[in-house]
Amino acid sequence: MSLATEQTYRNAVLLAEGVRQQSKAAARVTYGFVAANLAAYIVALNDADAAYITAVNTALNTLDVPTTRGLMHPIDAARWTPLTGIA
């Protein structure tokens, strides 16, 4: 895996995570801790997670990245280390 491919994958995962967090925040505001809105809130949370997983899987498959980082484990954005353990 090249450095450019790894950077592209990291950017895709970070973008997907940002979209997921925004979706979850919007769902919480809409929920407003009103019991009648609970079912819709749960569906929105599940939809946000499903969209995230789909985006990460698409990036994994498109870029042919041999790792589960971002899907099974978070990617540490604070420091740069190779995702596959090779440098």
PDB file of N, CA, C and O in Angstrom:
ATOM      1  N   MET A   1       0.856  -1.166   0.000  1.00  0.00           N
ATOM      2  CA  MET A   1       0.000   0.000   0.000  1.00  0.00           C
ATOM      3  C   MET A   1       0.899   1.226   0.000  1.00  0.00           C
ATOM      4  O   MET A   1       1.829   1.321   0.801  1.00  0.00           O
ATOM      5  N   SER A   2       0.624   2.151  -0.887  1.00  0.00           N
ATOM      6  CA  SER A   2       1.431   3.353  -0.980  1.00  0.00           C
ATOM      7  C   SER A   2       0.993   4.382   0.059  1.00  0.00           C
ATOM      8  O   SER A   2      -0.101   4.298   0.618  1.00  0.00           O
ATOM      9  N   LEU A   3       1.854   5.333   0.299  1.00  0.00           N
ATOM     10  CA  LEU A   3       1.550   6.396   1.251  1.00  0.00           C
ATOM     11  C   LEU A   3       0.346   7.201   0.793  1.00  0.00           C
ATOM     12  O   LEU A   3      -0.483   7.602   1.610  1.00  0.00           O
ATOM     13  N   ALA A   4       0.244   7.439  -0.506  1.00  0.00           N
ATOM     14  CA  ALA A   4      -0.896   8.199  -1.032  1.00  0.00           C
ATOM     15  C   ALA A   4      -2.201   7.436  -0.845  1.00  0.00           C
ATOM     16  O   ALA A   4      -3.226   8.031  -0.514  1.00  0.00           O
ATOM     17  N   THR A   5      -2.168   6.121  -1.055  1.00  0.00           N
ATOM     18  CA  THR A   5      -3.363   5.305  -0.852  1.00  0.00           C
ATOM     19  C   THR A   5      -3.775   5.324   0.610  1.00  0.00           C
ATOM     20  O   THR A   5      -4.956   5.452   0.931  1.00  0.00           O
ATOM     21  N   GLU A   6      -2.798   5.196   1.490  1.00  0.00           N
ATOM     22  CA  GLU A   6      -3.090   5.213   2.915  1.00  0.00           C
ATOM     23  C   GLU A   6      -3.676   6.566   3.339  1.00  0.00           C
ATOM     24  O   GLU A   6      -4.627   6.614   4.120  1.00  0.00           O
ATOM     25  N   GLN A   7      -3.118   7.642   2.832  1.00  0.00           N
ATOM     26  CA  GLN A   7      -3.631   8.968   3.164  1.00  0.00           C
ATOM     27  C   GLN A   7      -5.053   9.140   2.650  1.00  0.00           C
ATOM     28  O   GLN A   7      -5.898   9.707   3.344  1.00  0.00           O
ATOM     29  N   THR A   8      -5.324   8.662   1.455  1.00  0.00           N
ATOM     30  CA  THR A   8      -6.673   8.746   0.899  1.00  0.00           C
ATOM     31  C   THR A   8      -7.659   7.961   1.753  1.00  0.00           C
ATOM     32  O   THR A   8      -8.769   8.424   2.015  1.00  0.00           O
ATOM     33  N   TYR A   9      -7.252   6.776   2.184  1.00  0.00           N
ATOM     34  CA  TYR A   9      -8.112   5.956   3.036  1.00  0.00           C
ATOM     35  C   TYR A   9      -8.378   6.651   4.379  1.00  0.00           C
ATOM     36  O   TYR A   9      -9.518   6.712   4.839  1.00  0.00           O
ATOM     37  N   ARG A  10      -7.328   7.166   4.989  1.00  0.00           N
ATOM     38  CA  ARG A  10      -7.498   7.867   6.270  1.00  0.00           C
ATOM     39  C   ARG A  10      -8.462   9.049   6.116  1.00  0.00           C
ATOM     40  O   ARG A  10      -9.328   9.263   6.965  1.00  0.00           O
ATOM     41  N   ASN A  11      -8.310   9.802   5.047  1.00  0.00           N
ATOM     42  CA  ASN A  11      -9.192  10.944   4.816  1.00  0.00           C
ATOM     43  C   ASN A  11     -10.637  10.498   4.625  1.00  0.00           C
ATOM     44  O   ASN A  11     -11.558  11.149   5.119  1.00  0.00           O
ATOM     45  N   ALA A  12     -10.839   9.398   3.915  1.00  0.00           N
ATOM     46  CA  ALA A  12     -12.196   8.885   3.700  1.00  0.00           C
ATOM     47  C   ALA A  12     -12.831   8.458   5.021  1.00  0.00           C
ATOM     48  O   ALA A  12     -14.009   8.722   5.262  1.00  0.00           O
ATOM     49  N   VAL A  13     -12.053   7.800   5.873  1.00  0.00           N
ATOM     50  CA  VAL A  13     -12.578   7.354   7.171  1.00  0.00           C
ATOM     51  C   VAL A  13     -12.896   8.559   8.058  1.00  0.00           C
ATOM     52  O   VAL A  13     -13.937   8.590   8.715  1.00  0.00           O
ATOM     53  N   LEU A  14     -12.012   9.540   8.076  1.00  0.00           N
ATOM     54  CA  LEU A  14     -12.256  10.729   8.899  1.00  0.00           C
ATOM     55  C   LEU A  14     -13.475  11.498   8.408  1.00  0.00           C
ATOM     56  O   LEU A  14     -14.253  12.004   9.216  1.00  0.00           O
ATOM     57  N   LEU A  15     -13.647  11.588   7.106  1.00  0.00           N
ATOM     58  CA  LEU A  15     -14.819  12.250   6.549  1.00  0.00           C
ATOM     59  C   LEU A  15     -16.091  11.485   6.914  1.00  0.00           C
ATOM     60  O   LEU A  15     -17.089  12.090   7.306  1.00  0.00           O
ATOM     61  N   ALA A  16     -16.057  10.172   6.788  1.00  0.00           N
ATOM     62  CA  ALA A  16     -17.217   9.348   7.142  1.00  0.00           C
ATOM     63  C   ALA A  16     -17.554   9.479   8.621  1.00  0.00           C
ATOM     64  O   ALA A  16     -18.727   9.526   8.992  1.00  0.00           O
ATOM     65  N   GLU A  17     -16.536   9.536   9.461  1.00  0.00           N
ATOM     66  CA  GLU A  17     -16.775   9.697  10.897  1.00  0.00           C
ATOM     67  C   GLU A  17     -17.398  11.057  11.197  1.00  0.00           C
ATOM     68  O   GLU A  17     -18.278  11.160  12.051  1.00  0.00           O
ATOM     69  N   GLY A  18     -16.951  12.094  10.506  1.00  0.00           N
ATOM     70  CA  GLY A  18     -17.537  13.417  10.692  1.00  0.00           C
ATOM     71  C   GLY A  18     -19.003  13.453  10.305  1.00  0.00           C
ATOM     72  O   GLY A  18     -19.823  14.050  11.003  1.00  0.00           O
ATOM     73  N   VAL A  19     -19.330  12.817   9.197  1.00  0.00           N
ATOM     74  CA  VAL A  19     -20.729  12.755   8.755  1.00  0.00           C
ATOM     75  C   VAL A  19     -21.558  11.967   9.769  1.00  0.00           C
ATOM     76  O   VAL A  19     -22.686  12.347  10.081  1.00  0.00           O
ATOM     77  N   ARG A  20     -21.003  10.875  10.279  1.00  0.00           N
ATOM     78  CA  ARG A  20     -21.728  10.063  11.273  1.00  0.00           C
ATOM     79  C   ARG A  20     -22.007  10.878  12.536  1.00  0.00           C
ATOM     80  O   ARG A  20     -23.113  10.832  13.074  1.00  0.00           O
ATOM     81  N   GLN A  21     -21.024  11.610  13.000  1.00  0.00           N
ATOM     82  CA  GLN A  21     -21.212  12.404  14.218  1.00  0.00           C
ATOM     83  C   GLN A  21     -22.236  13.515  14.003  1.00  0.00           C
ATOM     84  O   GLN A  21     -23.036  13.800  14.894  1.00  0.00           O
ATOM     85  N   GLN A  22     -22.218  14.140  12.834  1.00  0.00           N
ATOM     86  CA  GLN A  22     -23.209  15.167  12.537  1.00  0.00           C
ATOM     87  C   GLN A  22     -24.608  14.582  12.476  1.00  0.00           C
ATOM     88  O   GLN A  22     -25.563  15.199  12.949  1.00  0.00           O
ATOM     89  N   SER A  23     -24.733  13.405  11.902  1.00  0.00           N
ATOM     90  CA  SER A  23     -26.037  12.736  11.821  1.00  0.00           C
ATOM     91  C   SER A  23     -26.553  12.382  13.207  1.00  0.00           C
ATOM     92  O   SER A  23     -27.736  12.550  13.504  1.00  0.00           O
ATOM     93  N   LYS A  24     -25.657  11.894  14.047  1.00  0.00           N
ATOM     94  CA  LYS A  24     -26.062  11.543  15.416  1.00  0.00           C
ATOM     95  C   LYS A  24     -26.462  12.787  16.212  1.00  0.00           C
ATOM     96  O   LYS A  24     -27.412  12.748  16.993  1.00  0.00           O
ATOM     97  N   ALA A  25     -25.746  13.874  16.016  1.00  0.00           N
ATOM     98  CA  ALA A  25     -26.087  15.111  16.714  1.00  0.00           C
ATOM     99  C   ALA A  25     -27.440  15.641  16.255  1.00  0.00           C
ATOM    100  O   ALA A  25     -28.243  16.087  17.075  1.00  0.00           O
ATOM    101  N   ALA A  26     -27.695  15.595  14.962  1.00  0.00           N
ATOM    102  CA  ALA A  26     -28.986  16.047  14.441  1.00  0.00           C
ATOM    103  C   ALA A  26     -30.118  15.164  14.955  1.00  0.00           C
ATOM    104  O   ALA A  26     -31.203  15.655  15.264  1.00  0.00           O
ATOM    105  N   ALA A  27     -29.864  13.865  15.043  1.00  0.00           N
ATOM    106  CA  ALA A  27     -30.885  12.945  15.561  1.00  0.00           C
ATOM    107  C   ALA A  27     -31.194  13.238  17.019  1.00  0.00           C
ATOM    108  O   ALA A  27     -32.347  13.160  17.443  1.00  0.00           O
ATOM    109  N   ARG A  28     -30.169  13.574  17.784  1.00  0.00           N
ATOM    110  CA  ARG A  28     -30.388  13.862  19.207  1.00  0.00           C
ATOM    111  C   ARG A  28     -31.200  15.134  19.389  1.00  0.00           C
ATOM    112  O   ARG A  28     -32.075  15.197  20.253  1.00  0.00           O
ATOM    113  N   VAL A  29     -30.918  16.140  18.584  1.00  0.00           N
ATOM    114  CA  VAL A  29     -31.685  17.384  18.663  1.00  0.00           C
ATOM    115  C   VAL A  29     -33.140  17.128  18.303  1.00  0.00           C
ATOM    116  O   VAL A  29     -34.052  17.633  18.959  1.00  0.00           O
ATOM    117  N   THR A  30     -33.346  16.346  17.262  1.00  0.00           N
ATOM    118  CA  THR A  30     -34.715  16.016  16.853  1.00  0.00           C
ATOM    119  C   THR A  30     -35.426  15.198  17.921  1.00  0.00           C
ATOM    120  O   THR A  30     -36.613  15.399  18.179  1.00  0.00           O
ATOM    121  N   TYR A  31     -34.703  14.279  18.535  1.00  0.00           N
ATOM    122  CA  TYR A  31     -35.266  13.447  19.611  1.00  0.00           C
ATOM    123  C   TYR A  31     -35.725  14.307  20.775  1.00  0.00           C
ATOM    124  O   TYR A  31     -36.850  14.158  21.252  1.00  0.00           O
ATOM    125  N   GLY A  32     -34.874  15.194  21.230  1.00  0.00           N
ATOM    126  CA  GLY A  32     -35.227  16.119  22.302  1.00  0.00           C
ATOM    127  C   GLY A  32     -35.707  15.453  23.585  1.00  0.00           C
ATOM    128  O   GLY A  32     -36.397  16.080  24.389  1.00  0.00           O
ATOM    129  N   PHE A  33     -35.351  14.198  23.782  1.00  0.00           N
ATOM    130  CA  PHE A  33     -35.733  13.433  24.974  1.00  0.00           C
ATOM    131  C   PHE A  33     -37.249  13.365  25.152  1.00  0.00           C
ATOM    132  O   PHE A  33     -37.768  13.362  26.268  1.00  0.00           O
ATOM    133  N   VAL A  34     -37.936  13.310  24.015  1.00  0.00           N
ATOM    134  CA  VAL A  34     -39.386  13.126  24.014  1.00  0.00           C
ATOM    135  C   VAL A  34     -39.633  11.653  23.711  1.00  0.00           C
ATOM    136  O   VAL A  34     -39.170  11.132  22.696  1.00  0.00           O
ATOM    137  N   ALA A  35     -40.366  10.986  24.600  1.00  0.00           N
ATOM    138  CA  ALA A  35     -40.566   9.543  24.467  1.00  0.00           C
ATOM    139  C   ALA A  35     -41.168   9.153  23.116  1.00  0.00           C
ATOM    140  O   ALA A  35     -40.847   8.091  22.582  1.00  0.00           O
ATOM    141  N   ALA A  36     -42.021   9.986  22.570  1.00  0.00           N
ATOM    142  CA  ALA A  36     -42.657   9.677  21.288  1.00  0.00           C
ATOM    143  C   ALA A  36     -41.651   9.665  20.139  1.00  0.00           C
ATOM    144  O   ALA A  36     -41.905   9.058  19.098  1.00  0.00           O
ATOM    145  N   ASN A  37     -40.522  10.326  20.320  1.00  0.00           N
ATOM    146  CA  ASN A  37     -39.511  10.405  19.264  1.00  0.00           C
ATOM    147  C   ASN A  37     -38.420   9.339  19.399  1.00  0.00           C
ATOM    148  O   ASN A  37     -37.507   9.288  18.575  1.00  0.00           O
ATOM    149  N   LEU A  38     -38.501   8.498  20.415  1.00  0.00           N
ATOM    150  CA  LEU A  38     -37.428   7.543  20.693  1.00  0.00           C
ATOM    151  C   LEU A  38     -37.202   6.562  19.547  1.00  0.00           C
ATOM    152  O   LEU A  38     -36.055   6.312  19.177  1.00  0.00           O
ATOM    153  N   ALA A  39     -38.251   6.009  18.983  1.00  0.00           N
ATOM    154  CA  ALA A  39     -38.100   5.031  17.901  1.00  0.00           C
ATOM    155  C   ALA A  39     -37.397   5.659  16.699  1.00  0.00           C
ATOM    156  O   ALA A  39     -36.512   5.040  16.108  1.00  0.00           O
ATOM    157  N   ALA A  40     -37.780   6.869  16.339  1.00  0.00           N
ATOM    158  CA  ALA A  40     -37.141   7.553  15.213  1.00  0.00           C
ATOM    159  C   ALA A  40     -35.675   7.857  15.521  1.00  0.00           C
ATOM    160  O   ALA A  40     -34.826   7.798  14.632  1.00  0.00           O
ATOM    161  N   TYR A  41     -35.383   8.178  16.764  1.00  0.00           N
ATOM    162  CA  TYR A  41     -34.015   8.457  17.191  1.00  0.00           C
ATOM    163  C   TYR A  41     -33.140   7.215  17.041  1.00  0.00           C
ATOM    164  O   TYR A  41     -32.024   7.296  16.527  1.00  0.00           O
ATOM    165  N   ILE A  42     -33.643   6.078  17.485  1.00  0.00           N
ATOM    166  CA  ILE A  42     -32.883   4.828  17.379  1.00  0.00           C
ATOM    167  C   ILE A  42     -32.637   4.468  15.915  1.00  0.00           C
ATOM    168  O   ILE A  42     -31.541   4.040  15.552  1.00  0.00           O
ATOM    169  N   VAL A  43     -33.648   4.640  15.085  1.00  0.00           N
ATOM    170  CA  VAL A  43     -33.494   4.367  13.651  1.00  0.00           C
ATOM    171  C   VAL A  43     -32.443   5.306  13.053  1.00  0.00           C
ATOM    172  O   VAL A  43     -31.620   4.870  12.248  1.00  0.00           O
ATOM    173  N   ALA A  44     -32.457   6.562  13.427  1.00  0.00           N
ATOM    174  CA  ALA A  44     -31.484   7.524  12.900  1.00  0.00           C
ATOM    175  C   ALA A  44     -30.060   7.165  13.326  1.00  0.00           C
ATOM    176  O   ALA A  44     -29.126   7.294  12.535  1.00  0.00           O
ATOM    177  N   LEU A  45     -29.890   6.716  14.569  1.00  0.00           N
ATOM    178  CA  LEU A  45     -28.559   6.298  15.030  1.00  0.00           C
ATOM    179  C   LEU A  45     -28.069   5.084  14.239  1.00  0.00           C
ATOM    180  O   LEU A  45     -26.915   5.032  13.813  1.00  0.00           O
ATOM    181  N   ASN A  46     -28.953   4.118  14.050  1.00  0.00           N
ATOM    182  CA  ASN A  46     -28.581   2.927  13.282  1.00  0.00           C
ATOM    183  C   ASN A  46     -28.266   3.275  11.829  1.00  0.00           C
ATOM    184  O   ASN A  46     -27.339   2.717  11.242  1.00  0.00           O
ATOM    185  N   ASP A  47     -29.029   4.185  11.255  1.00  0.00           N
ATOM    186  CA  ASP A  47     -28.769   4.625   9.880  1.00  0.00           C
ATOM    187  C   ASP A  47     -27.409   5.321   9.770  1.00  0.00           C
ATOM    188  O   ASP A  47     -26.681   5.118   8.798  1.00  0.00           O
ATOM    189  N   ALA A  48     -27.071   6.136  10.762  1.00  0.00           N
ATOM    190  CA  ALA A  48     -25.776   6.826  10.764  1.00  0.00           C
ATOM    191  C   ALA A  48     -24.636   5.817  10.837  1.00  0.00           C
ATOM    192  O   ALA A  48     -23.638   5.954  10.130  1.00  0.00           O
ATOM    193  N   ASP A  49     -24.780   4.811  11.683  1.00  0.00           N
ATOM    194  CA  ASP A  49     -23.740   3.783  11.788  1.00  0.00           C
ATOM    195  C   ASP A  49     -23.642   2.969  10.506  1.00  0.00           C
ATOM    196  O   ASP A  49     -22.539   2.650  10.061  1.00  0.00           O
ATOM    197  N   ALA A  50     -24.770   2.631   9.911  1.00  0.00           N
ATOM    198  CA  ALA A  50     -24.768   1.853   8.666  1.00  0.00           C
ATOM    199  C   ALA A  50     -24.117   2.638   7.533  1.00  0.00           C
ATOM    200  O   ALA A  50     -23.370   2.074   6.734  1.00  0.00           O
ATOM    201  N   ALA A  51     -24.396   3.933   7.463  1.00  0.00           N
ATOM    202  CA  ALA A  51     -23.784   4.770   6.423  1.00  0.00           C
ATOM    203  C   ALA A  51     -22.273   4.852   6.621  1.00  0.00           C
ATOM    204  O   ALA A  51     -21.518   4.833   5.648  1.00  0.00           O
ATOM    205  N   TYR A  52     -21.829   4.944   7.864  1.00  0.00           N
ATOM    206  CA  TYR A  52     -20.394   4.982   8.167  1.00  0.00           C
ATOM    207  C   TYR A  52     -19.723   3.683   7.724  1.00  0.00           C
ATOM    208  O   TYR A  52     -18.694   3.709   7.049  1.00  0.00           O
ATOM    209  N   ILE A  53     -20.304   2.559   8.105  1.00  0.00           N
ATOM    210  CA  ILE A  53     -19.728   1.257   7.760  1.00  0.00           C
ATOM    211  C   ILE A  53     -19.686   1.070   6.243  1.00  0.00           C
ATOM    212  O   ILE A  53     -18.713   0.547   5.701  1.00  0.00           O
ATOM    213  N   THR A  54     -20.734   1.495   5.575  1.00  0.00           N
ATOM    214  CA  THR A  54     -20.768   1.399   4.114  1.00  0.00           C
ATOM    215  C   THR A  54     -19.672   2.248   3.483  1.00  0.00           C
ATOM    216  O   THR A  54     -18.995   1.803   2.556  1.00  0.00           O
ATOM    217  N   ALA A  55     -19.495   3.465   3.979  1.00  0.00           N
ATOM    218  CA  ALA A  55     -18.461   4.352   3.429  1.00  0.00           C
ATOM    219  C   ALA A  55     -17.068   3.785   3.653  1.00  0.00           C
ATOM    220  O   ALA A  55     -16.228   3.836   2.755  1.00  0.00           O
ATOM    221  N   VAL A  56     -16.812   3.244   4.844  1.00  0.00           N
ATOM    222  CA  VAL A  56     -15.490   2.680   5.128  1.00  0.00           C
ATOM    223  C   VAL A  56     -15.260   1.426   4.285  1.00  0.00           C
ATOM    224  O   VAL A  56     -14.169   1.232   3.749  1.00  0.00           O
ATOM    225  N   ASN A  57     -16.269   0.585   4.165  1.00  0.00           N
ATOM    226  CA  ASN A  57     -16.131  -0.610   3.323  1.00  0.00           C
ATOM    227  C   ASN A  57     -15.871  -0.239   1.868  1.00  0.00           C
ATOM    228  O   ASN A  57     -15.066  -0.883   1.196  1.00  0.00           O
ATOM    229  N   THR A  58     -16.537   0.780   1.390  1.00  0.00           N
ATOM    230  CA  THR A  58     -16.311   1.237   0.019  1.00  0.00           C
ATOM    231  C   THR A  58     -14.870   1.704  -0.153  1.00  0.00           C
ATOM    232  O   THR A  58     -14.225   1.380  -1.150  1.00  0.00           O
ATOM    233  N   ALA A  59     -14.369   2.458   0.808  1.00  0.00           N
ATOM    234  CA  ALA A  59     -12.978   2.920   0.737  1.00  0.00           C
ATOM    235  C   ALA A  59     -12.014   1.737   0.802  1.00  0.00           C
ATOM    236  O   ALA A  59     -11.023   1.705   0.072  1.00  0.00           O
ATOM    237  N   LEU A  60     -12.297   0.767   1.670  1.00  0.00           N
ATOM    238  CA  LEU A  60     -11.441  -0.421   1.770  1.00  0.00           C
ATOM    239  C   LEU A  60     -11.385  -1.170   0.437  1.00  0.00           C
ATOM    240  O   LEU A  60     -10.312  -1.555  -0.028  1.00  0.00           O
ATOM    241  N   ASN A  61     -12.544  -1.367  -0.159  1.00  0.00           N
ATOM    242  CA  ASN A  61     -12.606  -2.131  -1.398  1.00  0.00           C
ATOM    243  C   ASN A  61     -12.059  -1.359  -2.590  1.00  0.00           C
ATOM    244  O   ASN A  61     -11.375  -1.936  -3.436  1.00  0.00           O
ATOM    245  N   THR A  62     -12.345  -0.083  -2.668  1.00  0.00           N
ATOM    246  CA  THR A  62     -11.880   0.730  -3.786  1.00  0.00           C
ATOM    247  C   THR A  62     -10.366   0.881  -3.775  1.00  0.00           C
ATOM    248  O   THR A  62      -9.714   0.779  -4.814  1.00  0.00           O
ATOM    249  N   LEU A  63      -9.818   1.122  -2.599  1.00  0.00           N
ATOM    250  CA  LEU A  63      -8.381   1.357  -2.487  1.00  0.00           C
ATOM    251  C   LEU A  63      -7.592   0.077  -2.240  1.00  0.00           C
ATOM    252  O   LEU A  63      -6.361   0.100  -2.224  1.00  0.00           O
ATOM    253  N   ASP A  64      -8.296  -1.046  -2.046  1.00  0.00           N
ATOM    254  CA  ASP A  64      -7.655  -2.334  -1.782  1.00  0.00           C
ATOM    255  C   ASP A  64      -6.707  -2.231  -0.588  1.00  0.00           C
ATOM    256  O   ASP A  64      -5.537  -2.603  -0.675  1.00  0.00           O
ATOM    257  N   VAL A  65      -7.233  -1.718   0.528  1.00  0.00           N
ATOM    258  CA  VAL A  65      -6.450  -1.516   1.739  1.00  0.00           C
ATOM    259  C   VAL A  65      -6.493  -2.792   2.578  1.00  0.00           C
ATOM    260  O   VAL A  65      -7.577  -3.247   2.945  1.00  0.00           O
ATOM    261  N   PRO A  66      -5.335  -3.376   2.887  1.00  0.00           N
ATOM    262  CA  PRO A  66      -5.308  -4.632   3.649  1.00  0.00           C
ATOM    263  C   PRO A  66      -5.341  -4.402   5.161  1.00  0.00           C
ATOM    264  O   PRO A  66      -4.395  -4.764   5.861  1.00  0.00           O
ATOM    265  N   THR A  67      -6.409  -3.812   5.663  1.00  0.00           N
ATOM    266  CA  THR A  67      -6.516  -3.534   7.090  1.00  0.00           C
ATOM    267  C   THR A  67      -7.978  -3.434   7.471  1.00  0.00           C
ATOM    268  O   THR A  67      -8.845  -3.280   6.611  1.00  0.00           O
ATOM    269  N   THR A  68      -8.247  -3.521   8.749  1.00  0.00           N
ATOM    270  CA  THR A  68      -9.604  -3.280   9.238  1.00  0.00           C
ATOM    271  C   THR A  68      -9.634  -2.013  10.087  1.00  0.00           C
ATOM    272  O   THR A  68     -10.644  -1.718  10.725  1.00  0.00           O
ATOM    273  N   ARG A  69      -8.525  -1.258  10.097  1.00  0.00           N
ATOM    274  CA  ARG A  69      -8.497  -0.012  10.853  1.00  0.00           C
ATOM    275  C   ARG A  69      -9.554   0.926  10.296  1.00  0.00           C
ATOM    276  O   ARG A  69      -9.713   1.062   9.083  1.00  0.00           O
ATOM    277  N   GLY A  70     -10.265   1.561  11.195  1.00  0.00           N
ATOM    278  CA  GLY A  70     -11.342   2.445  10.788  1.00  0.00           C
ATOM    279  C   GLY A  70     -12.672   1.731  10.863  1.00  0.00           C
ATOM    280  O   GLY A  70     -13.708   2.364  11.068  1.00  0.00           O
ATOM    281  N   LEU A  71     -12.656   0.432  10.703  1.00  0.00           N
ATOM    282  CA  LEU A  71     -13.873  -0.357  10.787  1.00  0.00           C
ATOM    283  C   LEU A  71     -13.926  -1.083  12.123  1.00  0.00           C
ATOM    284  O   LEU A  71     -14.918  -0.995  12.846  1.00  0.00           O
ATOM    285  N   MET A  72     -12.866  -1.794  12.446  1.00  0.00           N
ATOM    286  CA  MET A  72     -12.807  -2.556  13.697  1.00  0.00           C
ATOM    287  C   MET A  72     -12.118  -1.765  14.815  1.00  0.00           C
ATOM    288  O   MET A  72     -12.374  -2.005  15.995  1.00  0.00           O
ATOM    289  N   HIS A  73     -11.259  -0.838  14.448  1.00  0.00           N
ATOM    290  CA  HIS A  73     -10.484  -0.056  15.408  1.00  0.00           C
ATOM    291  C   HIS A  73     -10.453   1.395  14.938  1.00  0.00           C
ATOM    292  O   HIS A  73     -10.490   1.652  13.735  1.00  0.00           O
ATOM    293  N   PRO A  74     -10.386   2.330  15.853  1.00  0.00           N
ATOM    294  CA  PRO A  74     -10.280   3.724  15.414  1.00  0.00           C
ATOM    295  C   PRO A  74      -8.910   4.001  14.799  1.00  0.00           C
ATOM    296  O   PRO A  74      -7.930   3.319  15.097  1.00  0.00           O
ATOM    297  N   ILE A  75      -8.864   4.980  13.965  1.00  0.00           N
ATOM    298  CA  ILE A  75      -7.584   5.429  13.406  1.00  0.00           C
ATOM    299  C   ILE A  75      -7.123   6.604  14.244  1.00  0.00           C
ATOM    300  O   ILE A  75      -7.832   7.602  14.376  1.00  0.00           O
ATOM    301  N   ASP A  76      -5.945   6.483  14.802  1.00  0.00           N
ATOM    302  CA  ASP A  76      -5.391   7.546  15.627  1.00  0.00           C
ATOM    303  C   ASP A  76      -4.901   8.668  14.723  1.00  0.00           C
ATOM    304  O   ASP A  76      -3.883   8.525  14.047  1.00  0.00           O
ATOM    305  N   ALA A  77      -5.620   9.775  14.712  1.00  0.00           N
ATOM    306  CA  ALA A  77      -5.262  10.881  13.826  1.00  0.00           C
ATOM    307  C   ALA A  77      -4.142  11.741  14.399  1.00  0.00           C
ATOM    308  O   ALA A  77      -3.586  12.583  13.695  1.00  0.00           O
ATOM    309  N   ALA A  78      -3.807  11.535  15.674  1.00  0.00           N
ATOM    310  CA  ALA A  78      -2.818  12.388  16.316  1.00  0.00           C
ATOM    311  C   ALA A  78      -1.397  12.070  15.869  1.00  0.00           C
ATOM    312  O   ALA A  78      -0.528  12.942  15.905  1.00  0.00           O
ATOM    313  N   ARG A  79      -1.150  10.834  15.448  1.00  0.00           N
ATOM    314  CA  ARG A  79       0.204  10.482  15.030  1.00  0.00           C
ATOM    315  C   ARG A  79       0.139   9.659  13.757  1.00  0.00           C
ATOM    316  O   ARG A  79      -0.866   9.005  13.480  1.00  0.00           O
ATOM    317  N   TRP A  80       1.192   9.692  13.003  1.00  0.00           N
ATOM    318  CA  TRP A  80       1.191   8.986  11.728  1.00  0.00           C
ATOM    319  C   TRP A  80       1.945   7.675  11.878  1.00  0.00           C
ATOM    320  O   TRP A  80       3.154   7.663  12.113  1.00  0.00           O
ATOM    321  N   THR A  81       1.230   6.586  11.742  1.00  0.00           N
ATOM    322  CA  THR A  81       1.849   5.263  11.706  1.00  0.00           C
ATOM    323  C   THR A  81       1.214   4.494  10.556  1.00  0.00           C
ATOM    324  O   THR A  81       0.039   4.705  10.256  1.00  0.00           O
ATOM    325  N   PRO A  82       1.945   3.627   9.919  1.00  0.00           N
ATOM    326  CA  PRO A  82       1.373   2.847   8.833  1.00  0.00           C
ATOM    327  C   PRO A  82       0.213   1.984   9.342  1.00  0.00           C
ATOM    328  O   PRO A  82       0.293   1.426  10.436  1.00  0.00           O
ATOM    329  N   LEU A  83      -0.831   1.875   8.580  1.00  0.00           N
ATOM    330  CA  LEU A  83      -2.005   1.106   8.986  1.00  0.00           C
ATOM    331  C   LEU A  83      -1.736  -0.393   8.982  1.00  0.00           C
ATOM    332  O   LEU A  83      -2.331  -1.131   9.767  1.00  0.00           O
ATOM    333  N   THR A  84      -0.853  -0.843   8.114  1.00  0.00           N
ATOM    334  CA  THR A  84      -0.625  -2.283   7.982  1.00  0.00           C
ATOM    335  C   THR A  84       0.570  -2.761   8.784  1.00  0.00           C
ATOM    336  O   THR A  84       0.890  -3.949   8.758  1.00  0.00           O
ATOM    337  N   GLY A  85       1.228  -1.874   9.485  1.00  0.00           N
ATOM    338  CA  GLY A  85       2.367  -2.273  10.304  1.00  0.00           C
ATOM    339  C   GLY A  85       3.667  -2.360   9.546  1.00  0.00           C
ATOM    340  O   GLY A  85       4.673  -2.797  10.104  1.00  0.00           O
ATOM    341  N   ILE A  86       3.679  -1.952   8.272  1.00  0.00           N
ATOM    342  CA  ILE A  86       4.922  -1.926   7.516  1.00  0.00           C
ATOM    343  C   ILE A  86       5.243  -0.481   7.163  1.00  0.00           C
ATOM    344  O   ILE A  86       4.340   0.316   6.908  1.00  0.00           O
ATOM    345  N   ALA A  87       6.484  -0.156   7.149  1.00  0.00           N
ATOM    346  CA  ALA A  87       6.857   1.219   6.836  1.00  0.00           C
ATOM    347  C   ALA A  87       7.764   1.269   5.630  1.00  0.00           C
ATOM    348  O   ALA A  87       8.182   2.351   5.217  1.00  0.00           O
TER     349      ALA A  87
END
